[in-house]
């Protein structure tokens, strides 16, 4: 039989998993120097300024 702490831990884990799964995940894009829409190279200073883009 589980005690109160075990029950609370399981409840919190379920709530945390539900909260995390409802959020949008961060996508790390391919670090291709060419812009996928037009094919032009993105300047290196601009890529360095926004590494996630």
PDBQT receptor file of N, H, CA, C and O in Angstrom, charges set to zero:
ATOM      1  N   UNK A   1       0.841  -1.179   0.000  1.00  0.00    +0.000 N 
ATOM      2  CA  UNK A   1       0.000   0.000   0.000  1.00  0.00    +0.000 C 
ATOM      3  C   UNK A   1       0.890   1.247   0.000  1.00  0.00    +0.000 C 
ATOM      4  O   UNK A   1       1.853   1.340   0.760  1.00  0.00    +0.000 OA
ATOM      5  N   UNK A   2       0.553   2.179  -0.848  1.00  0.00    +0.000 N 
ATOM      6  H   UNK A   2      -0.229   2.103  -1.466  1.00  0.00    +0.000 HD
ATOM      7  CA  UNK A   2       1.346   3.400  -0.976  1.00  0.00    +0.000 C 
ATOM      8  C   UNK A   2       0.972   4.397   0.108  1.00  0.00    +0.000 C 
ATOM      9  O   UNK A   2      -0.184   4.515   0.514  1.00  0.00    +0.000 OA
ATOM     10  N   UNK A   3       1.994   5.106   0.558  1.00  0.00    +0.000 N 
ATOM     11  H   UNK A   3       2.933   5.010   0.229  1.00  0.00    +0.000 HD
ATOM     12  CA  UNK A   3       1.707   6.142   1.552  1.00  0.00    +0.000 C 
ATOM     13  C   UNK A   3       1.387   7.463   0.839  1.00  0.00    +0.000 C 
ATOM     14  O   UNK A   3       1.434   7.543  -0.388  1.00  0.00    +0.000 OA
ATOM     15  N   UNK A   4       1.069   8.476   1.612  1.00  0.00    +0.000 N 
ATOM     16  H   UNK A   4       1.031   8.411   2.609  1.00  0.00    +0.000 HD
ATOM     17  CA  UNK A   4       0.651   9.760   1.042  1.00  0.00    +0.000 C 
ATOM     18  C   UNK A   4       1.733  10.386   0.161  1.00  0.00    +0.000 C 
ATOM     19  O   UNK A   4       1.427  10.992  -0.866  1.00  0.00    +0.000 OA
ATOM     20  N   UNK A   5       2.990  10.241   0.563  1.00  0.00    +0.000 N 
ATOM     21  H   UNK A   5       3.238   9.749   1.397  1.00  0.00    +0.000 HD
ATOM     22  CA  UNK A   5       4.077  10.827  -0.223  1.00  0.00    +0.000 C 
ATOM     23  C   UNK A   5       4.178  10.163  -1.594  1.00  0.00    +0.000 C 
ATOM     24  O   UNK A   5       4.399  10.849  -2.592  1.00  0.00    +0.000 OA
ATOM     25  N   UNK A   6       4.021   8.845  -1.660  1.00  0.00    +0.000 N 
ATOM     26  H   UNK A   6       3.842   8.287  -0.849  1.00  0.00    +0.000 HD
ATOM     27  CA  UNK A   6       4.060   8.141  -2.942  1.00  0.00    +0.000 C 
ATOM     28  C   UNK A   6       2.902   8.560  -3.843  1.00  0.00    +0.000 C 
ATOM     29  O   UNK A   6       3.085   8.768  -5.043  1.00  0.00    +0.000 OA
ATOM     30  N   UNK A   7       1.729   8.682  -3.272  1.00  0.00    +0.000 N 
ATOM     31  H   UNK A   7       1.580   8.513  -2.298  1.00  0.00    +0.000 HD
ATOM     32  CA  UNK A   7       0.550   9.096  -4.037  1.00  0.00    +0.000 C 
ATOM     33  C   UNK A   7       0.732  10.518  -4.557  1.00  0.00    +0.000 C 
ATOM     34  O   UNK A   7       0.415  10.806  -5.711  1.00  0.00    +0.000 OA
ATOM     35  N   UNK A   8       1.242  11.405  -3.706  1.00  0.00    +0.000 N 
ATOM     36  H   UNK A   8       1.500  11.170  -2.769  1.00  0.00    +0.000 HD
ATOM     37  CA  UNK A   8       1.462  12.797  -4.110  1.00  0.00    +0.000 C 
ATOM     38  C   UNK A   8       2.526  12.886  -5.196  1.00  0.00    +0.000 C 
ATOM     39  O   UNK A   8       2.380  13.661  -6.141  1.00  0.00    +0.000 OA
ATOM     40  N   UNK A   9       3.595  12.104  -5.073  1.00  0.00    +0.000 N 
ATOM     41  H   UNK A   9       3.714  11.474  -4.305  1.00  0.00    +0.000 HD
ATOM     42  CA  UNK A   9       4.650  12.124  -6.075  1.00  0.00    +0.000 C 
ATOM     43  C   UNK A   9       4.124  11.656  -7.430  1.00  0.00    +0.000 C 
ATOM     44  O   UNK A   9       4.452  12.246  -8.460  1.00  0.00    +0.000 OA
ATOM     45  N   UNK A  10       3.323  10.616  -7.435  1.00  0.00    +0.000 N 
ATOM     46  H   UNK A  10       3.056  10.138  -6.598  1.00  0.00    +0.000 HD
ATOM     47  CA  UNK A  10       2.754  10.121  -8.681  1.00  0.00    +0.000 C 
ATOM     48  C   UNK A  10       1.807  11.139  -9.299  1.00  0.00    +0.000 C 
ATOM     49  O   UNK A  10       1.813  11.335 -10.515  1.00  0.00    +0.000 OA
ATOM     50  N   UNK A  11       1.003  11.781  -8.481  1.00  0.00    +0.000 N 
ATOM     51  H   UNK A  11       0.998  11.622  -7.494  1.00  0.00    +0.000 HD
ATOM     52  CA  UNK A  11       0.091  12.810  -8.969  1.00  0.00    +0.000 C 
ATOM     53  C   UNK A  11       0.860  13.978  -9.573  1.00  0.00    +0.000 C 
ATOM     54  O   UNK A  11       0.514  14.462 -10.651  1.00  0.00    +0.000 OA
ATOM     55  N   UNK A  12       1.894  14.426  -8.887  1.00  0.00    +0.000 N 
ATOM     56  H   UNK A  12       2.176  14.033  -8.012  1.00  0.00    +0.000 HD
ATOM     57  CA  UNK A  12       2.694  15.543  -9.399  1.00  0.00    +0.000 C 
ATOM     58  C   UNK A  12       3.403  15.163 -10.698  1.00  0.00    +0.000 C 
ATOM     59  O   UNK A  12       3.518  15.983 -11.610  1.00  0.00    +0.000 OA
ATOM     60  N   UNK A  13       3.869  13.939 -10.780  1.00  0.00    +0.000 N 
ATOM     61  H   UNK A  13       3.776  13.273 -10.039  1.00  0.00    +0.000 HD
ATOM     62  CA  UNK A  13       4.528  13.488 -12.007  1.00  0.00    +0.000 C 
ATOM     63  C   UNK A  13       3.555  13.494 -13.181  1.00  0.00    +0.000 C 
ATOM     64  O   UNK A  13       3.912  13.921 -14.279  1.00  0.00    +0.000 OA
ATOM     65  N   UNK A  14       2.338  13.027 -12.962  1.00  0.00    +0.000 N 
ATOM     66  H   UNK A  14       2.047  12.680 -12.070  1.00  0.00    +0.000 HD
ATOM     67  CA  UNK A  14       1.321  13.041 -14.022  1.00  0.00    +0.000 C 
ATOM     68  C   UNK A  14       0.992  14.463 -14.456  1.00  0.00    +0.000 C 
ATOM     69  O   UNK A  14       0.882  14.754 -15.647  1.00  0.00    +0.000 OA
ATOM     70  N   UNK A  15       0.838  15.344 -13.470  1.00  0.00    +0.000 N 
ATOM     71  H   UNK A  15       0.927  15.108 -12.503  1.00  0.00    +0.000 HD
ATOM     72  CA  UNK A  15       0.535  16.742 -13.811  1.00  0.00    +0.000 C 
ATOM     73  C   UNK A  15       1.673  17.394 -14.573  1.00  0.00    +0.000 C 
ATOM     74  O   UNK A  15       1.434  18.144 -15.519  1.00  0.00    +0.000 OA
ATOM     75  N   UNK A  16       2.915  17.117 -14.171  1.00  0.00    +0.000 N 
ATOM     76  H   UNK A  16       3.109  16.508 -13.402  1.00  0.00    +0.000 HD
ATOM     77  CA  UNK A  16       4.077  17.698 -14.850  1.00  0.00    +0.000 C 
ATOM     78  C   UNK A  16       4.169  17.170 -16.282  1.00  0.00    +0.000 C 
ATOM     79  O   UNK A  16       4.433  17.940 -17.206  1.00  0.00    +0.000 OA
ATOM     80  N   UNK A  17       3.957  15.883 -16.476  1.00  0.00    +0.000 N 
ATOM     81  H   UNK A  17       3.742  15.258 -15.726  1.00  0.00    +0.000 HD
ATOM     82  CA  UNK A  17       3.993  15.316 -17.822  1.00  0.00    +0.000 C 
ATOM     83  C   UNK A  17       2.895  15.906 -18.697  1.00  0.00    +0.000 C 
ATOM     84  O   UNK A  17       3.119  16.188 -19.874  1.00  0.00    +0.000 OA
ATOM     85  N   UNK A  18       1.723  16.089 -18.131  1.00  0.00    +0.000 N 
ATOM     86  H   UNK A  18       1.541  15.860 -17.175  1.00  0.00    +0.000 HD
ATOM     87  CA  UNK A  18       0.623  16.686 -18.898  1.00  0.00    +0.000 C 
ATOM     88  C   UNK A  18       0.939  18.129 -19.273  1.00  0.00    +0.000 C 
ATOM     89  O   UNK A  18       0.668  18.553 -20.396  1.00  0.00    +0.000 OA
ATOM     90  N   UNK A  19       1.509  18.879 -18.344  1.00  0.00    +0.000 N 
ATOM     91  H   UNK A  19       1.729  18.534 -17.432  1.00  0.00    +0.000 HD
ATOM     92  CA  UNK A  19       1.847  20.278 -18.619  1.00  0.00    +0.000 C 
ATOM     93  C   UNK A  19       2.938  20.365 -19.680  1.00  0.00    +0.000 C 
ATOM     94  O   UNK A  19       2.862  21.206 -20.575  1.00  0.00    +0.000 OA
ATOM     95  N   UNK A  20       3.937  19.518 -19.592  1.00  0.00    +0.000 N 
ATOM     96  H   UNK A  20       3.998  18.835 -18.865  1.00  0.00    +0.000 HD
ATOM     97  CA  UNK A  20       5.022  19.554 -20.569  1.00  0.00    +0.000 C 
ATOM     98  C   UNK A  20       4.569  19.088 -21.945  1.00  0.00    +0.000 C 
ATOM     99  O   UNK A  20       5.012  19.634 -22.956  1.00  0.00    +0.000 OA
ATOM    100  N   UNK A  21       3.716  18.111 -21.999  1.00  0.00    +0.000 N 
ATOM    101  H   UNK A  21       3.357  17.668 -21.178  1.00  0.00    +0.000 HD
ATOM    102  CA  UNK A  21       3.259  17.617 -23.298  1.00  0.00    +0.000 C 
ATOM    103  C   UNK A  21       2.309  18.593 -23.984  1.00  0.00    +0.000 C 
ATOM    104  O   UNK A  21       2.148  18.541 -25.204  1.00  0.00    +0.000 OA
ATOM    105  N   UNK A  22       1.686  19.471 -23.228  1.00  0.00    +0.000 N 
ATOM    106  H   UNK A  22       1.816  19.514 -22.237  1.00  0.00    +0.000 HD
ATOM    107  CA  UNK A  22       0.771  20.437 -23.836  1.00  0.00    +0.000 C 
ATOM    108  C   UNK A  22       1.499  21.647 -24.417  1.00  0.00    +0.000 C 
ATOM    109  O   UNK A  22       0.924  22.400 -25.202  1.00  0.00    +0.000 OA
ATOM    110  N   UNK A  23       2.745  21.833 -24.039  1.00  0.00    +0.000 N 
ATOM    111  H   UNK A  23       3.212  21.221 -23.401  1.00  0.00    +0.000 HD
ATOM    112  CA  UNK A  23       3.526  22.962 -24.551  1.00  0.00    +0.000 C 
ATOM    113  C   UNK A  23       4.106  22.607 -25.905  1.00  0.00    +0.000 C 
ATOM    114  O   UNK A  23       4.300  21.432 -26.218  1.00  0.00    +0.000 OA
ATOM    115  N   UNK A  24       4.381  23.617 -26.702  1.00  0.00    +0.000 N 
ATOM    116  H   UNK A  24       4.223  24.572 -26.448  1.00  0.00    +0.000 HD
ATOM    117  CA  UNK A  24       5.031  23.394 -27.981  1.00  0.00    +0.000 C 
ATOM    118  C   UNK A  24       6.486  23.030 -27.724  1.00  0.00    +0.000 C 
ATOM    119  O   UNK A  24       7.143  23.622 -26.868  1.00  0.00    +0.000 OA
ATOM    120  N   UNK A  25       6.969  22.079 -28.449  1.00  0.00    +0.000 N 
ATOM    121  H   UNK A  25       6.435  21.598 -29.144  1.00  0.00    +0.000 HD
ATOM    122  CA  UNK A  25       8.367  21.705 -28.282  1.00  0.00    +0.000 C 
ATOM    123  C   UNK A  25       9.248  22.650 -29.083  1.00  0.00    +0.000 C 
ATOM    124  O   UNK A  25       8.835  23.171 -30.119  1.00  0.00    +0.000 OA
ATOM    125  N   UNK A  26      10.447  22.863 -28.603  1.00  0.00    +0.000 N 
ATOM    126  H   UNK A  26      10.783  22.439 -27.762  1.00  0.00    +0.000 HD
ATOM    127  CA  UNK A  26      11.409  23.679 -29.327  1.00  0.00    +0.000 C 
ATOM    128  C   UNK A  26      12.036  22.827 -30.415  1.00  0.00    +0.000 C 
ATOM    129  O   UNK A  26      12.476  21.704 -30.167  1.00  0.00    +0.000 OA
ATOM    130  N   UNK A  27      12.070  23.360 -31.595  1.00  0.00    +0.000 N 
ATOM    131  H   UNK A  27      11.712  24.271 -31.796  1.00  0.00    +0.000 HD
ATOM    132  CA  UNK A  27      12.652  22.625 -32.699  1.00  0.00    +0.000 C 
ATOM    133  C   UNK A  27      14.014  23.220 -33.021  1.00  0.00    +0.000 C 
ATOM    134  O   UNK A  27      14.126  24.422 -33.263  1.00  0.00    +0.000 OA
ATOM    135  N   UNK A  28      15.028  22.405 -33.026  1.00  0.00    +0.000 N 
ATOM    136  H   UNK A  28      14.937  21.429 -32.830  1.00  0.00    +0.000 HD
ATOM    137  CA  UNK A  28      16.358  22.856 -33.399  1.00  0.00    +0.000 C 
ATOM    138  C   UNK A  28      16.511  22.581 -34.888  1.00  0.00    +0.000 C 
ATOM    139  O   UNK A  28      16.573  21.429 -35.317  1.00  0.00    +0.000 OA
ATOM    140  N   UNK A  29      16.571  23.651 -35.668  1.00  0.00    +0.000 N 
ATOM    141  H   UNK A  29      16.520  24.587 -35.320  1.00  0.00    +0.000 HD
ATOM    142  CA  UNK A  29      16.596  23.467 -37.115  1.00  0.00    +0.000 C 
ATOM    143  C   UNK A  29      17.951  22.975 -37.613  1.00  0.00    +0.000 C 
ATOM    144  O   UNK A  29      18.950  23.018 -36.895  1.00  0.00    +0.000 OA
ATOM    145  N   UNK A  30      17.959  22.511 -38.846  1.00  0.00    +0.000 N 
ATOM    146  H   UNK A  30      17.147  22.475 -39.429  1.00  0.00    +0.000 HD
ATOM    147  CA  UNK A  30      19.190  22.129 -39.510  1.00  0.00    +0.000 C 
ATOM    148  C   UNK A  30      20.009  23.398 -39.742  1.00  0.00    +0.000 C 
ATOM    149  O   UNK A  30      19.468  24.408 -40.192  1.00  0.00    +0.000 OA
ATOM    150  N   UNK A  31      21.275  23.358 -39.446  1.00  0.00    +0.000 N 
ATOM    151  H   UNK A  31      21.715  22.538 -39.080  1.00  0.00    +0.000 HD
ATOM    152  CA  UNK A  31      22.124  24.552 -39.589  1.00  0.00    +0.000 C 
ATOM    153  C   UNK A  31      22.658  24.657 -41.004  1.00  0.00    +0.000 C 
ATOM    154  O   UNK A  31      23.866  24.670 -41.242  1.00  0.00    +0.000 OA
ATOM    155  N   UNK A  32      21.721  24.731 -41.934  1.00  0.00    +0.000 N 
ATOM    156  H   UNK A  32      20.739  24.721 -41.741  1.00  0.00    +0.000 HD
ATOM    157  CA  UNK A  32      22.066  24.866 -43.337  1.00  0.00    +0.000 C 
ATOM    158  C   UNK A  32      22.273  26.342 -43.638  1.00  0.00    +0.000 C 
ATOM    159  O   UNK A  32      21.393  27.152 -43.345  1.00  0.00    +0.000 OA
ATOM    160  N   UNK A  33      23.418  26.716 -44.219  1.00  0.00    +0.000 N 
ATOM    161  H   UNK A  33      24.132  26.058 -44.457  1.00  0.00    +0.000 HD
ATOM    162  CA  UNK A  33      23.658  28.142 -44.489  1.00  0.00    +0.000 C 
ATOM    163  C   UNK A  33      22.774  28.710 -45.585  1.00  0.00    +0.000 C 
ATOM    164  O   UNK A  33      22.706  29.929 -45.745  1.00  0.00    +0.000 OA
ATOM    165  N   UNK A  34      22.088  27.853 -46.352  1.00  0.00    +0.000 N 
ATOM    166  H   UNK A  34      22.143  26.863 -46.223  1.00  0.00    +0.000 HD
ATOM    167  CA  UNK A  34      21.204  28.348 -47.405  1.00  0.00    +0.000 C 
ATOM    168  C   UNK A  34      19.782  28.455 -46.882  1.00  0.00    +0.000 C 
ATOM    169  O   UNK A  34      19.303  27.562 -46.184  1.00  0.00    +0.000 OA
ATOM    170  N   UNK A  35      19.123  29.525 -47.212  1.00  0.00    +0.000 N 
ATOM    171  H   UNK A  35      19.512  30.251 -47.780  1.00  0.00    +0.000 HD
ATOM    172  CA  UNK A  35      17.744  29.732 -46.814  1.00  0.00    +0.000 C 
ATOM    173  C   UNK A  35      16.879  28.803 -47.650  1.00  0.00    +0.000 C 
ATOM    174  O   UNK A  35      16.975  28.801 -48.877  1.00  0.00    +0.000 OA
ATOM    175  N   UNK A  36      16.038  28.016 -46.996  1.00  0.00    +0.000 N 
ATOM    176  H   UNK A  36      15.961  28.018 -45.999  1.00  0.00    +0.000 HD
ATOM    177  CA  UNK A  36      15.309  26.973 -47.709  1.00  0.00    +0.000 C 
ATOM    178  C   UNK A  36      14.255  27.496 -48.677  1.00  0.00    +0.000 C 
ATOM    179  O   UNK A  36      13.882  26.778 -49.605  1.00  0.00    +0.000 OA
ATOM    180  N   UNK A  37      13.756  28.730 -48.497  1.00  0.00    +0.000 N 
ATOM    181  H   UNK A  37      14.060  29.314 -47.743  1.00  0.00    +0.000 HD
ATOM    182  CA  UNK A  37      12.710  29.227 -49.387  1.00  0.00    +0.000 C 
ATOM    183  C   UNK A  37      13.268  29.803 -50.689  1.00  0.00    +0.000 C 
ATOM    184  O   UNK A  37      12.715  29.556 -51.761  1.00  0.00    +0.000 OA
ATOM    185  N   UNK A  38      14.352  30.564 -50.604  1.00  0.00    +0.000 N 
ATOM    186  H   UNK A  38      14.801  30.765 -49.733  1.00  0.00    +0.000 HD
ATOM    187  CA  UNK A  38      14.853  31.212 -51.817  1.00  0.00    +0.000 C 
ATOM    188  C   UNK A  38      16.189  30.658 -52.279  1.00  0.00    +0.000 C 
ATOM    189  O   UNK A  38      16.592  30.925 -53.411  1.00  0.00    +0.000 OA
ATOM    190  N   UNK A  39      16.899  29.889 -51.442  1.00  0.00    +0.000 N 
ATOM    191  H   UNK A  39      16.571  29.671 -50.522  1.00  0.00    +0.000 HD
ATOM    192  CA  UNK A  39      18.172  29.306 -51.833  1.00  0.00    +0.000 C 
ATOM    193  C   UNK A  39      19.359  30.230 -51.653  1.00  0.00    +0.000 C 
ATOM    194  O   UNK A  39      20.492  29.822 -51.907  1.00  0.00    +0.000 OA
ATOM    195  N   UNK A  40      19.135  31.463 -51.224  1.00  0.00    +0.000 N 
ATOM    196  H   UNK A  40      18.214  31.794 -51.018  1.00  0.00    +0.000 HD
ATOM    197  CA  UNK A  40      20.240  32.386 -51.001  1.00  0.00    +0.000 C 
ATOM    198  C   UNK A  40      20.907  32.106 -49.667  1.00  0.00    +0.000 C 
ATOM    199  O   UNK A  40      20.256  31.702 -48.704  1.00  0.00    +0.000 OA
ATOM    200  N   UNK A  41      22.221  32.328 -49.624  1.00  0.00    +0.000 N 
ATOM    201  H   UNK A  41      22.750  32.656 -50.407  1.00  0.00    +0.000 HD
ATOM    202  CA  UNK A  41      22.945  32.101 -48.382  1.00  0.00    +0.000 C 
ATOM    203  C   UNK A  41      22.636  33.207 -47.377  1.00  0.00    +0.000 C 
ATOM    204  O   UNK A  41      22.598  34.385 -47.734  1.00  0.00    +0.000 OA
ATOM    205  N   UNK A  42      22.415  32.824 -46.122  1.00  0.00    +0.000 N 
ATOM    206  H   UNK A  42      22.445  31.868 -45.833  1.00  0.00    +0.000 HD
ATOM    207  CA  UNK A  42      22.196  33.783 -45.046  1.00  0.00    +0.000 C 
ATOM    208  C   UNK A  42      23.563  34.232 -44.560  1.00  0.00    +0.000 C 
ATOM    209  O   UNK A  42      24.410  33.385 -44.277  1.00  0.00    +0.000 OA
ATOM    210  N   UNK A  43      23.813  35.537 -44.451  1.00  0.00    +0.000 N 
ATOM    211  H   UNK A  43      23.125  36.225 -44.681  1.00  0.00    +0.000 HD
ATOM    212  CA  UNK A  43      25.124  36.018 -44.009  1.00  0.00    +0.000 C 
ATOM    213  C   UNK A  43      25.485  35.470 -42.628  1.00  0.00    +0.000 C 
ATOM    214  O   UNK A  43      24.632  35.351 -41.749  1.00  0.00    +0.000 OA
ATOM    215  N   UNK A  44      26.779  35.137 -42.454  1.00  0.00    +0.000 N 
ATOM    216  H   UNK A  44      27.473  35.233 -43.168  1.00  0.00    +0.000 HD
ATOM    217  CA  UNK A  44      27.242  34.532 -41.219  1.00  0.00    +0.000 C 
ATOM    218  C   UNK A  44      26.951  35.402 -39.993  1.00  0.00    +0.000 C 
ATOM    219  O   UNK A  44      26.514  34.852 -38.982  1.00  0.00    +0.000 OA
ATOM    220  N   UNK A  45      27.162  36.718 -40.014  1.00  0.00    +0.000 N 
ATOM    221  H   UNK A  45      27.516  37.165 -40.835  1.00  0.00    +0.000 HD
ATOM    222  CA  UNK A  45      26.835  37.521 -38.814  1.00  0.00    +0.000 C 
ATOM    223  C   UNK A  45      25.362  37.415 -38.418  1.00  0.00    +0.000 C 
ATOM    224  O   UNK A  45      25.024  37.423 -37.234  1.00  0.00    +0.000 OA
ATOM    225  N   UNK A  46      24.500  37.316 -39.414  1.00  0.00    +0.000 N 
ATOM    226  H   UNK A  46      24.774  37.309 -40.376  1.00  0.00    +0.000 HD
ATOM    227  CA  UNK A  46      23.068  37.193 -39.115  1.00  0.00    +0.000 C 
ATOM    228  C   UNK A  46      22.761  35.819 -38.516  1.00  0.00    +0.000 C 
ATOM    229  O   UNK A  46      21.966  35.714 -37.581  1.00  0.00    +0.000 OA
ATOM    230  N   UNK A  47      23.389  34.761 -39.052  1.00  0.00    +0.000 N 
ATOM    231  H   UNK A  47      24.034  34.846 -39.812  1.00  0.00    +0.000 HD
ATOM    232  CA  UNK A  47      23.200  33.420 -38.470  1.00  0.00    +0.000 C 
ATOM    233  C   UNK A  47      23.735  33.357 -37.057  1.00  0.00    +0.000 C 
ATOM    234  O   UNK A  47      23.134  32.717 -36.195  1.00  0.00    +0.000 OA
ATOM    235  N   UNK A  48      24.871  34.019 -36.804  1.00  0.00    +0.000 N 
ATOM    236  H   UNK A  48      25.360  34.539 -37.504  1.00  0.00    +0.000 HD
ATOM    237  CA  UNK A  48      25.456  34.017 -35.464  1.00  0.00    +0.000 C 
ATOM    238  C   UNK A  48      24.606  34.787 -34.459  1.00  0.00    +0.000 C 
ATOM    239  O   UNK A  48      24.551  34.439 -33.280  1.00  0.00    +0.000 OA
ATOM    240  N   UNK A  49      23.938  35.847 -34.944  1.00  0.00    +0.000 N 
ATOM    241  H   UNK A  49      23.983  36.130 -35.902  1.00  0.00    +0.000 HD
ATOM    242  CA  UNK A  49      23.115  36.668 -34.055  1.00  0.00    +0.000 C 
ATOM    243  C   UNK A  49      21.869  35.924 -33.598  1.00  0.00    +0.000 C 
ATOM    244  O   UNK A  49      21.385  36.143 -32.487  1.00  0.00    +0.000 OA
ATOM    245  N   UNK A  50      21.349  35.050 -34.446  1.00  0.00    +0.000 N 
ATOM    246  H   UNK A  50      21.742  34.872 -35.348  1.00  0.00    +0.000 HD
ATOM    247  CA  UNK A  50      20.132  34.283 -34.124  1.00  0.00    +0.000 C 
ATOM    248  C   UNK A  50      20.398  32.808 -34.389  1.00  0.00    +0.000 C 
ATOM    249  O   UNK A  50      19.958  32.277 -35.408  1.00  0.00    +0.000 OA
ATOM    250  N   UNK A  51      21.117  32.131 -33.479  1.00  0.00    +0.000 N 
ATOM    251  H   UNK A  51      21.475  32.562 -32.650  1.00  0.00    +0.000 HD
ATOM    252  CA  UNK A  51      21.501  30.740 -33.742  1.00  0.00    +0.000 C 
ATOM    253  C   UNK A  51      20.320  29.784 -33.807  1.00  0.00    +0.000 C 
ATOM    254  O   UNK A  51      20.456  28.701 -34.377  1.00  0.00    +0.000 OA
ATOM    255  N   UNK A  52      19.164  30.136 -33.245  1.00  0.00    +0.000 N 
ATOM    256  H   UNK A  52      19.053  31.015 -32.782  1.00  0.00    +0.000 HD
ATOM    257  CA  UNK A  52      18.000  29.247 -33.258  1.00  0.00    +0.000 C 
ATOM    258  C   UNK A  52      17.179  29.395 -34.529  1.00  0.00    +0.000 C 
ATOM    259  O   UNK A  52      16.328  28.553 -34.817  1.00  0.00    +0.000 OA
ATOM    260  N   UNK A  53      17.422  30.449 -35.289  1.00  0.00    +0.000 N 
ATOM    261  H   UNK A  53      18.113  31.133 -35.055  1.00  0.00    +0.000 HD
ATOM    262  CA  UNK A  53      16.632  30.707 -36.503  1.00  0.00    +0.000 C 
ATOM    263  C   UNK A  53      17.245  30.064 -37.719  1.00  0.00    +0.000 C 
ATOM    264  O   UNK A  53      16.705  30.185 -38.819  1.00  0.00    +0.000 OA
TER     265      UNK A  53
